[in-house]
Amino acid sequence: MQILRLRDVIQKTGLRRSSIYKFSGHGLFPRPITLGGMSVGWTTKRIDQWIVERVRERDSVPDNAEHTTPWAVTIGKGNISQTDLQILRIKQVIELTGLARATVYKYIHEREFPLPVSLVGASVGWLRAEVEYWLVSCTGESCDESLNEYEASPEAA
């Protein structure tokens, strides 16, 4: 069993400190465990399960079904993922892909980019593995052509 400290949970989930504590108090996020004194942490297993639940909600897949997302993230029975799960927020997606915010949402609308996962409240994020898979699959001409077409269109200006 591995324990994640707050900074690790922030990095893994993309949520801020205040959101983590607020939503864990409301039962929408795993509660921390006391490590001693004022020190708290979260088990990796519970955080991963929370992320997997968000993915299953997004894809409308039952809890115990084996599932592979359209962007190559496999979740087995018992909510175990074959990849290390990390949530990226929109700023991180923009940094990683080099796309503008509007382009990311345009591609999502056209079903050419991974769908975001609802986190808590109005927060959304993307699975790092799905975005990286999209980047790898985007090395062909079709992706380059669609990017050039979008950048040349008057709407992109």
C-alpha positions in Angstrom: 0.0 0.0 0.0 1.4 3.4 -1.1 0.4 6.6 0.6 0.2 9.8 -1.4 0.7 13.1 0.3 -1.4 16.2 -0.6 1.1 17.5 -3.2 1.0 14.0 -4.9 -2.8 13.9 -4.9 -2.9 17.4 -6.4 -0.5 16.3 -9.2 -2.4 13.1 -9.8 -6.0 14.5 -9.8 -5.5 18.0 -11.1 -7.6 19.3 -8.2 -6.5 22.1 -5.9 -6.0 21.7 -2.1 -9.3 23.5 -1.2 -11.3 21.3 -3.7 -9.8 18.1 -2.3 -10.7 19.0 1.3 -14.1 20.5 0.4 -15.3 17.5 -1.7 -13.8 14.9 0.6 -15.9 16.5 3.4 -19.0 16.1 1.1 -18.2 12.5 0.4 -17.4 13.2 -3.3 -13.7 12.5 -3.0 -11.8 9.9 -0.9 -11.3 11.0 2.7 -7.7 11.3 3.9 -6.3 9.0 6.5 -4.4 10.4 9.5 -0.8 9.4 9.5 -0.1 11.0 12.9 -0.4 14.5 14.3 -1.5 16.8 11.6 -0.1 14.6 8.7 -2.6 13.0 6.4 -2.4 11.0 3.2 -4.5 9.0 0.7 -3.9 5.5 -0.5 -2.9 5.2 -4.2 -5.6 2.5 -4.6 -8.4 4.8 -3.4 -7.3 7.7 -5.6 -7.0 5.4 -8.6 -10.4 3.9 -7.9 -11.9 7.5 -7.8 -10.3 8.3 -11.2 -11.6 5.0 -12.6 -15.1 5.8 -11.4 -15.0 9.1 -13.2 -13.9 7.3 -16.4 -16.6 4.7 -16.1 -19.2 7.5 -15.5 -18.0 9.3 -18.6 -18.1 6.2 -20.8 -21.3 4.8 -19.2 -19.7 1.5 -18.3 -20.9 -0.7 -15.4 -18.6 -1.1 -12.4 -17.4 -4.6 -12.9 -17.1 -4.7 -16.6 -13.7 -4.8 -18.3 -13.4 -1.6 -20.4 -11.0 -0.1 -22.9 -11.6 3.6 -23.6 -11.6 4.8 -27.2 -8.2 6.2 -26.5 -6.5 3.0 -25.3 -6.8 3.1 -21.5 -7.8 -0.4 -20.3 -9.6 -0.8 -17.0 -10.1 -4.3 -15.9 -12.5 -5.9 -13.5 -12.1 -4.6 -9.9 -11.3 -1.1 -11.1 -7.7 -1.8 -11.9 -6.1 0.2 -14.7 -3.1 -1.1 -16.7 -1.6 2.4 -16.8 -0.8 4.9 -14.2 -3.7 7.3 -14.1 -3.2 11.0 -13.9 -5.7 13.8 -14.7 -4.6 16.8 -16.6 -6.4 20.1 -16.5 -6.9 22.2 -19.6 -3.8 24.3 -19.1 -1.7 21.1 -18.9 -3.4 19.7 -22.0 -2.6 22.9 -23.9 1.1 22.7 -22.8 1.3 19.1 -23.7 -0.4 19.3 -27.1 0.5 22.8 -28.2 -3.1 23.3 -29.2 -5.2 26.4 -28.3 -8.1 25.9 -25.9 -10.6 26.5 -28.7 -8.9 23.9 -30.9 -9.0 21.3 -28.1 -12.8 21.9 -27.7 -13.3 21.9 -31.5 -11.6 18.5 -31.8 -13.7 17.2 -28.8 -16.8 18.3 -30.6 -15.7 16.5 -33.8 -14.8 13.4 -31.7 -11.2 13.7 -32.7 -9.8 14.3 -29.2 -10.3 12.4 -25.9 -13.4 13.5 -24.0 -12.9 15.1 -20.6 -13.7 13.4 -17.4 -16.0 15.1 -14.9 -14.2 15.4 -11.6 -16.1 17.2 -8.9 -18.4 20.3 -9.2 -17.9 21.8 -12.6 -14.2 20.6 -12.8 -13.2 18.5 -15.8 -9.9 16.9 -16.7 -8.3 14.6 -19.2 -6.5 11.3 -18.7 -2.8 11.8 -19.4 -2.6 8.4 -21.1 -5.4 9.3 -23.5 -3.9 12.6 -24.4 -0.5 11.0 -25.0 -2.1 8.2 -27.1 -3.8 11.0 -29.2 -0.4 12.7 -29.7 1.2 9.4 -30.8 -1.7 8.7 -33.2 -1.6 12.2 -34.5 1.8 11.9 -36.1 0.3 11.1 -39.5 -0.5 13.5 -42.3 -4.3 13.6 -41.5 -3.6 15.4 -38.2 -1.1 17.8 -39.8 -3.6 18.6 -42.6 -6.5 19.2 -40.2 -4.3 21.5 -38.0 -3.2 23.5 -41.0 -6.8 23.8 -42.3 -8.0 25.1 -38.8 -5.2 27.6 -38.5 -5.9 28.9 -42.0 -9.6 29.3 -41.4 -11.0 32.8 -40.6 -12.6 31.4 -37.4 -9.2 30.6 -35.9 -8.1 34.2 -36.1 
